Amino acid sequence: MKKLGFSLLVALVALGSLIIPQNANAAKHDEATRGEFVQKVVTALNLETGDGTSITFKDVDKQLAPYVEAAVKAGLVHGRSATVFDTNGSLTREQAFVIAARASKTDKKYPMTLLDRFKDKRDFGASLRPEMAKSIGLGLMKGYADHTARPKQAVMKNETRAIVNRLVKVSQQNPGTPDTDDATVALRVLGTTDLHMNLVNYDYYQDKEVQDYGLAKVGVLIDQARSEVANTLLFDNGDLIQGTPLGTYEVSVDPLKKGDVHPSFAAMQALDYDVMSLGNHEFNYGLDYLDQVIETAGFPVINANVYDAKTGKNRYTPYVMLDKQVTDTKGAKHNLKIGVIGVVAPGILRWDGALLEGKVTVEDAADSVEKFLPEVQKQGADIVFVIAHSGIGDEHHEKNKDDVTWQISAMDGVDGVLTGHNHALFPGDFEDTKNANQVQGTLNGTPVVMPGKFGSHLGLLDYELKLKDGKWTIVSGKGSLRQVDKDSTEVHQGVMDAVKKSHEGTLDYVRTPVSKTTADITSYFALVKDDPSIQIVNNAQKAYVEEQIKGTEYANLPVLSVGAPFKAGGRYGSDYYTDIPAGDIAIKNMADLYVFDNTMTALVMTGADVKEWLEMSGGQFNQIDPSKSGEQDVLNPNYRSYLFDVIDGVTYEYDVTQPNKYDTAGKVVNKDANRVKNLQFNGKPIDLDQKFVVVTNNYRASGEFPGVRDAIDSIAYEYENREAIVDYMKANNPLDPSADNNWSIQPVPGAKVIFETSEKGKKYIGDDARIKYIAPTKDGYAKYELK
């Protein structure tokens, strides 16, 4: 006997009134039949099945009889008559989706206006329209690209699986009916993170609409998730105001005026966010700008571990107490006090030190939660959440470590965590992390969600709470994720309307032509050989600083320039590469060449510092064993491409048979390692004592890279690296995008050295005899050999 959970059975009993009318046409070969559909639904929902002997239908065979019997008992369908079930009759889309809607575990009523999105809404049966609105609201029914629903169209066999899968997913995601007579409260906390100004579902770098990310896409999920549970909250985890040309446009082209609301907050107000915590990229434009933006939020923006350097007091509101009226399962109203603490990775002082040094101090994120937790509890919090712009981390806690969600989740009194910063998924990723439960979405028993990046996912923290003796207890808690619908063009119109002006202004901004290029500019091979996309950046930076240092004490020092392949696949996917065709270059292409809103910084350092900087960059490569047979991957997947700095103005080679000297944090792991070979300046071995002016960006200049941290002096310019690139291209029109090949990886005789990059890269190999295409791998990547 197969058993259905109590809550599902209760929901399905309500289906007794549904009778599917007979279709006059015989079922075609590719149409799903009534019998097939019933069998799939009963099986997927795990309905209790018997031997089928209680039914009186003469047209149901013995194999199908148990499923039809179970469906009839549950009230899913009736026969055409007492003796005819019409096993081979076909279902319309409308009938199938009404079944799915009634089988869902929610009594929530949905507005009939949901039907307005379809041009053929008049084709919906009048009596079935409430159920069809529910089906749309729950995400069970998807329309077609031409904005039709086609309710009278027969359901095809290949559609039944998708319908049933959606039904099962909705049934699992909706909190079930309590198994006791005690009233409980279902509370759902929704969360977003690392939106990076992806408010509209638009790729400004490629100048095209996308469907797999954007707050406007997440907004659809938010409305759906709210409709399923009466009591909800909505949080954001920061890294909001920087990341796309829309962010740059708001800073430099159309800055905030008195009375303006920053578009990111206008969009969030359209979705009724309850609270936001600051991310590290909120500090990219300095404290004054951040203050100006926060003033427009319209809801609490919090942070507990950033302090004013002069006063020693919290620079921002450390936590917030939310008074939430909730409804229990018996309809009674209650007041719930919810405490929310926000923290950010302490690395902001490294990443934006030029803007923050001397103005703020930052405490350990986990320690800060521990500090304010008793205060929040003392104020009567019934449940406490932490919004941590801090990665998952592990059980090992070092002071001021950036990724400490593991420690926060282990604290007694923390009931849930919205995390981010890693641009990853939880549950989903971090399978090897200690005490991580991927099924329940918990870390150390605490519900935790990390909903990806750019608005690709929505995080859900679902709880069942019980009030006993005046105190709330958590009966159950679970973390889960929902991905935006890549196959739908539906967006949240409120978000779109809120950012319409800024979005259109950004489009005009990024489409402005600045130059022409005589050849394609790509970054498919930027990790294995000198690359035009980096060469252009380095040339532009060098030209800018050479002009700036004229007449200064550094005027006679040689200038070197540093760039990195920001767009080189990795965790962002096989489409995340610079790919600019020959011809006109617009400002949107500048963003494609240089992703971040960094500003120019020059460092004065010695030749010895330059060498150590390059040794750090050499961590990009795995160590190759010349005596080993078989393929060896030369690229270290754990080394971010933006850490692989290329220094122009010197020539050098990498010996990948040597181990790397530094780890990704810049700590020495192999003291005597020497990967950088033949380092020369002006055709001669570099003088380790000679001084250079080395151009980079504010992010790298304030970091802990070897060489960088020993710089003699630093010169900060309030000028964006992108603007320098624009200036360079205007001055060099047309532009010849060729690399000067100042660095290379030494060949390893006898070893088969391979690497992965996008499949699209194969057409750009050209006459390079060192690179050979082998075969596609997965997700748009391909394997290549480096000879």
Rosetta blueprint (number, residue, H / E / L):
1 M L
2 K L
3 K L
4 L L
5 G L
6 F H
7 S H
8 L H
9 L H
10 V H
11 A H
12 L H
13 V H
14 A H
15 L H
16 G H
17 S H
18 L L
19 I L
20 I L
21 P L
22 Q L
23 N L
24 A L
25 N L
26 A L
27 A L
28 K L
29 H L
30 D L
31 E E
32 A L
33 T E
34 R H
35 G H
36 E H
37 F H
38 V H
39 Q H
40 K H
41 V H
42 V H
43 T H
44 A H
45 L L
46 N L
47 L L
48 E L
49 T L
50 G L
51 D L
52 G L
53 T L
54 S L
55 I L
56 T L
57 F L
58 K L
59 D L
60 V L
61 D L
62 K L
63 Q L
64 L L
65 A H
66 P H
67 Y H
68 V H
69 E H
70 A H
71 A H
72 V H
73 K H
74 A L
75 G L
76 L L
77 V L
78 H L
79 G L
80 R L
81 S L
82 A L
83 T L
84 V L
85 F L
86 D L
87 T L
88 N L
89 G L
90 S E
91 L L
92 T E
93 R H
94 E H
95 Q H
96 A H
97 F H
98 V H
99 I H
100 A H
101 A H
102 R H
103 A H
104 S L
105 K L
106 T L
107 D L
108 K L
109 K L
110 Y L
111 P L
112 M H
113 T H
114 L H
115 L H
116 D H
117 R H
118 F L
119 K L
120 D L
121 K H
122 R H
123 D H
124 F L
125 G L
126 A H
127 S H
128 L H
129 R H
130 P H
131 E H
132 M H
133 A H
134 K H
135 S H
136 I H
137 G H
138 L L
139 G L
140 L L
141 M L
142 K L
143 G L
144 Y L
145 A L
146 D L
147 H L
148 T L
149 A L
150 R L
151 P L
152 K L
153 Q L
154 A E
155 V L
156 M E
157 K H
158 N H
159 E H
160 T H
161 R H
162 A H
163 I H
164 V H
165 N H
166 R H
167 L H
168 V H
169 K H
170 V H
171 S H
172 Q H
173 Q H
174 N L
175 P L
176 G L
177 T L
178 P L
179 D L
180 T L
181 D L
182 D L
183 A L
184 T E
185 V E
186 A E
187 L E
188 R E
189 V E
190 L E
191 G E
192 T E
193 T L
194 D L
195 L L
196 H L
197 M L
198 N L
199 L L
200 V L
201 N L
202 Y E
203 D E
204 Y L
205 Y L
206 Q L
207 D L
208 K E
209 E E
210 V L
211 Q L
212 D L
213 Y L
214 G L
215 L H
216 A H
217 K H
218 V H
219 G H
220 V H
221 L H
222 I H
223 D H
224 Q H
225 A H
226 R H
227 S H
228 E H
229 V L
230 A L
231 N E
232 T E
233 L E
234 L E
235 F E
236 D E
237 N L
238 G L
239 D L
240 L L
241 I L
242 Q L
243 G L
244 T L
245 P H
246 L H
247 G H
248 T H
249 Y H
250 E H
251 V H
252 S H
253 V H
254 D L
255 P L
256 L L
257 K L
258 K L
259 G L
260 D L
261 V L
262 H L
263 P H
264 S H
265 F H
266 A H
267 A H
268 M H
269 Q H
270 A H
271 L L
272 D L
273 Y L
274 D L
275 V E
276 M E
277 S E
278 L L
279 G L
280 N H
281 H H
282 E H
283 F H
284 N L
285 Y L
286 G L
287 L H
288 D H
289 Y H
290 L H
291 D H
292 Q H
293 V H
294 I H
295 E L
296 T L
297 A L
298 G L
299 F L
300 P L
301 V E
302 I E
303 N L
304 A L
305 N L
306 V E
307 Y E
308 D E
309 A L
310 K L
311 T L
312 G L
313 K L
314 N E
315 R L
316 Y L
317 T E
318 P L
319 Y E
320 V E
321 M E
322 L E
323 D E
324 K E
325 Q E
326 V E
327 T E
328 D L
329 T L
330 K L
331 G L
332 A L
333 K E
334 H E
335 N E
336 L E
337 K E
338 I E
339 G E
340 V E
341 I E
342 G E
343 V E
344 V E
345 A L
346 P L
347 G L
348 I H
349 L H
350 R H
351 W H
352 D L
353 G H
354 A H
355 L H
356 L H
357 E L
358 G L
359 K L
360 V E
361 T E
362 V E
363 E L
364 D L
365 A H
366 A H
367 D H
368 S H
369 V H
370 E H
371 K H
372 F H
373 L H
374 P H
375 E H
376 V H
377 Q H
378 K H
379 Q L
380 G L
381 A L
382 D L
383 I E
384 V E
385 F E
386 V E
387 I E
388 A E
389 H E
390 S L
391 G L
392 I L
393 G L
394 D L
395 E L
396 H L
397 H L
398 E L
399 K L
400 N L
401 K L
402 D L
403 D L
404 V L
405 T H
406 W H
407 Q H
408 I H
409 S H
410 A L
411 M L
412 D L
413 G L
414 V L
415 D L
416 G E
417 V E
418 L E
419 T E
420 G L
421 H L
422 N L
423 H L
424 A L
425 L E
426 F E
427 P L
428 G L
429 D L
430 F L
431 E L
432 D L
433 T L
434 K L
435 N L
436 A E
437 N E
438 Q L
439 V L
440 Q L
441 G L
442 T E
443 L E
444 N L
445 G L
446 T E
447 P E
448 V E
449 V E
450 M E
451 P E
452 G L
453 K L
454 F L
455 G L
456 S L
457 H E
458 L E
459 G E
460 L E
461 L E
462 D E
463 Y E
464 E E
465 L E
466 K E
467 L E
468 K E
469 D L
470 G L
471 K E
472 W E
473 T E
474 I E
475 V E
476 S E
477 G E
478 K E
479 G E
480 S E
481 L E
482 R E
483 Q E
484 V L
485 D L
486 K L
487 D L
488 S L
489 T L
490 E L
491 V L
492 H L
493 Q H
494 G H
495 V H
496 M H
497 D H
498 A H
499 V H
500 K H
501 K H
502 S H
503 H H
504 E H
505 G H
506 T H
507 L H
508 D H
509 Y H
510 V H
511 R L
512 T L
513 P E
514 V E
515 S E
516 K E
517 T E
518 T L
519 A L
520 D L
521 I E
522 T E
523 S L
524 Y L
525 F L
526 A L
527 L L
528 V L
529 K L
530 D L
531 D L
532 P H
533 S H
534 I H
535 Q H
536 I H
537 V H
538 N H
539 N H
540 A H
541 Q H
542 K H
543 A H
544 Y H
545 V H
546 E H
547 E H
548 Q H
549 I L
550 K L
551 G L
552 T L
553 E L
554 Y L
555 A L
556 N L
557 L L
558 P L
559 V E
560 L E
561 S E
562 V E
563 G E
564 A L
565 P L
566 F L
567 K L
568 A E
569 G L
570 G H
571 R H
572 Y H
573 G L
574 S L
575 D L
576 Y L
577 Y E
578 T L
579 D E
580 I E
581 P L
582 A L
583 G E
584 D E
585 I E
586 A E
587 I H
588 K H
589 N H
590 M H
591 A H
592 D H
593 L H
594 Y L
595 V L
596 F L
597 D L
598 N L
599 T E
600 M E
601 T E
602 A E
603 L E
604 V E
605 M E
606 T E
607 G H
608 A H
609 D H
610 V H
611 K H
612 E H
613 W H
614 L H
615 E H
616 M H
617 S H
618 G H
619 G H
620 Q H
621 F E
622 N L
623 Q L
624 I L
625 D L
626 P L
627 S L
628 K L
629 S L
630 G L
631 E E
632 Q E
633 D E
634 V L
635 L E
636 N L
637 P L
638 N L
639 Y L
640 R L
641 S H
642 Y H
643 L H
644 F L
645 D L
646 V E
647 I E
648 D E
649 G L
650 V L
651 T E
652 Y E
653 E E
654 Y E
655 D L
656 V L
657 T L
658 Q L
659 P L
660 N L
661 K L
662 Y E
663 D L
664 T L
665 A L
666 G L
667 K L
668 V E
669 V L
670 N L
671 K L
672 D L
673 A L
674 N L
675 R L
676 V E
677 K E
678 N E
679 L E
680 Q E
681 F E
682 N L
683 G L
684 K E
685 P E
686 I L
687 D L
688 L L
689 D L
690 Q L
691 K E
692 F E
693 V E
694 V E
695 V E
696 T E
697 N E
698 N H
699 Y H
700 R H
701 A H
702 S L
703 G L
704 E L
705 F L
706 P L
707 G L
708 V H
709 R H
710 D H
711 A L
712 I L
713 D E
714 S E
715 I E
716 A E
717 Y E
718 E E
719 Y E
720 E E
721 N H
722 R H
723 E H
724 A H
725 I H
726 V H
727 D H
728 Y H
729 M H
730 K H
731 A H
732 N L
733 N L
734 P L
735 L E
736 D L
737 P L
738 S L
739 A L
740 D L
741 N L
742 N L
743 W E
744 S E
745 I E
746 Q L
747 P L
748 V L
749 P L
750 G L
751 A L
752 K E
753 V E
754 I E
755 F E
756 E E
757 T E
758 S E
759 E H
760 K H
761 G H
762 K H
763 K H
764 Y H
765 I L
766 G L
767 D L
768 D L
769 A L
770 R L
771 I E
772 K E
773 Y E
774 I E
775 A E
776 P E
777 T L
778 K L
779 D L
780 G L
781 Y E
782 A E
783 K E
784 Y E
785 E E
786 L E
787 K L
